[in-house]
Amino acid sequence: MRLRCSQELRELLPWYANNTLTREERTKVEMHLSRCERCQRELRELRQIKEIIALSVESPAEPSEELLARTIERIRSGERHTIAQLSWQIFALGFSLGVLYERGRVRLEPEIEAFGWELKRRKG
Amino acid sequence: MHDESEWIRQIAQGDESAFERLFRCYAPRIFRFAMSYLNDPAHAEEVVQETMIAVWKNAKDYKEQSQLSTWILGIARNKALDRARARQREPEFLREKLDRRASARATPEQIVQRDAQAERVRLALEKLSLEHREVIMLAFYNELSYSEIAQILSCPEGTVKSRVYYAKEQLKKLLSEGGDL
């Protein structure tokens, strides 16, 4: 007797073949498979497809051992670069502010200015 | 049982040893995933590296509602697609190394036969649309569940199921024409 297979069941077969269905779905598919030749044939084909697809991908299957060390080094050098860049930016900003202050284009807050004069007085 | 969420929290605070643990756990999986897009070990390693650097930089943005594996593979997918697009602009990279595969135990005839079949399968896969090829590789090569694929591709689970169904029908037809199925 030929069974009618629901679209829902047939759509689950690839996931039955790759072993990722939930237990409940798996049981449902297995019950259907035990009675349906058409789906059994379909499952055989899916397993065959899975096997030959693996053939089409280049070996090796794992990355090299040194990849972790290379990645950490890249992260560290990126961070060193960021710190160096930030230090340079802070220096450039301070220098520009200093120049502008000297030329009288920038006025500091009166409290900061007063503090500066006080320091100068104590030193002098 | 390791706690990946804890690792991510530690990575967000700059903990390198947590990063190493996560790297050892995920690098083989990302590599295999990238191989299914690029089929080139050197490029796949670059994808692993770029993905893990992105994880290091963006660990604080990881939302625990999503699975960590699909978050990481989602990043890897973008890196792999960028690289695949860039590679298409470099013709010398294309189709270069099927002949490098060899097995010490296989006879020369078996190697030739297997390589010929692999080439036919690759050609059949190339005839599929990018969408179809992608779900076929994710389901049959990477062995991901339909819900994982739906999260990585940001689409409904029903779409993934029907896309795999139609992609497989088309692939089956192409492989039967070549006598491989």
Contacts between the chains, C-beta under 8 A, distances in Angstrom:
chain1	res1	chain2	res2	distance
A	10	B	165	6.9
A	11	B	161	4.2
A	11	B	162	6.5
A	11	B	164	7.6
A	11	B	165	5.2
A	12	B	161	7.6
A	14	B	139	5.4
A	14	B	140	7.3
A	14	B	164	5.1
A	14	B	165	7.4
A	14	B	168	6.3
A	15	B	139	7.3
A	15	B	145	6.4
A	15	B	146	5.6
A	15	B	161	8.0
A	17	B	140	7.7
A	18	B	139	5.8
A	18	B	140	6.4
A	18	B	143	4.5
A	18	B	144	7.7
A	18	B	145	7.9
A	19	B	143	7.0
A	20	B	143	6.6
A	20	B	144	6.8
A	20	B	145	3.6
A	20	B	146	7.5
A	20	B	148	7.8
A	21	B	145	7.7
A	45	B	172	6.3
A	45	B	181	6.4
A	46	B	140	7.9
A	46	B	168	6.9
A	48	B	181	6.1
A	49	B	140	6.1
A	49	B	168	6.7
A	49	B	171	6.5
A	49	B	172	7.0
A	49	B	175	7.2
A	49	B	181	7.1
A	50	B	140	4.5
A	50	B	141	8.0
A	52	B	117	6.8
A	52	B	121	5.2
A	52	B	175	7.2
A	52	B	180	6.1
A	52	B	181	7.7
A	53	B	121	6.5
A	53	B	125	7.6
A	53	B	136	7.0
A	53	B	137	7.1
A	53	B	140	4.9
A	53	B	141	5.4
A	54	B	141	6.4
A	55	B	114	6.5
A	55	B	117	6.3
A	55	B	118	4.6
A	55	B	121	6.2
A	56	B	39	7.7
A	56	B	118	5.0
A	56	B	121	4.1
A	56	B	122	4.7
A	56	B	125	6.4
A	57	B	35	5.4
A	57	B	36	6.4
A	57	B	39	5.7
A	57	B	141	6.3
A	58	B	35	6.7
A	58	B	39	5.0
A	58	B	40	6.5
A	58	B	41	6.5
A	58	B	97	6.5
A	58	B	98	7.6
A	58	B	100	7.5
A	58	B	101	6.5
A	59	B	101	6.0
A	60	B	41	6.1
A	61	B	28	7.7
A	61	B	31	7.7
A	61	B	32	6.3
A	61	B	35	7.7
A	62	B	28	5.2
A	62	B	31	6.4
A	63	B	27	5.3
A	63	B	28	6.7
A	63	B	31	4.3
A	63	B	41	7.8
A	63	B	44	7.2
A	63	B	45	5.1
A	63	B	48	5.4
A	64	B	45	6.6
A	67	B	27	6.4
A	67	B	45	5.7
A	67	B	48	6.2
A	67	B	49	6.6
A	68	B	20	6.5
A	68	B	23	5.2
A	68	B	24	7.0
A	68	B	27	7.0
A	70	B	49	6.7
A	71	B	23	6.7
A	71	B	48	7.7
A	71	B	49	4.9
A	71	B	52	5.4
A	71	B	53	6.5
A	72	B	16	6.7
A	72	B	19	7.5
A	72	B	20	7.4
A	74	B	49	6.7
A	74	B	53	6.3
A	75	B	19	7.9
A	75	B	53	5.9
A	75	B	56	5.6
A	78	B	53	7.5
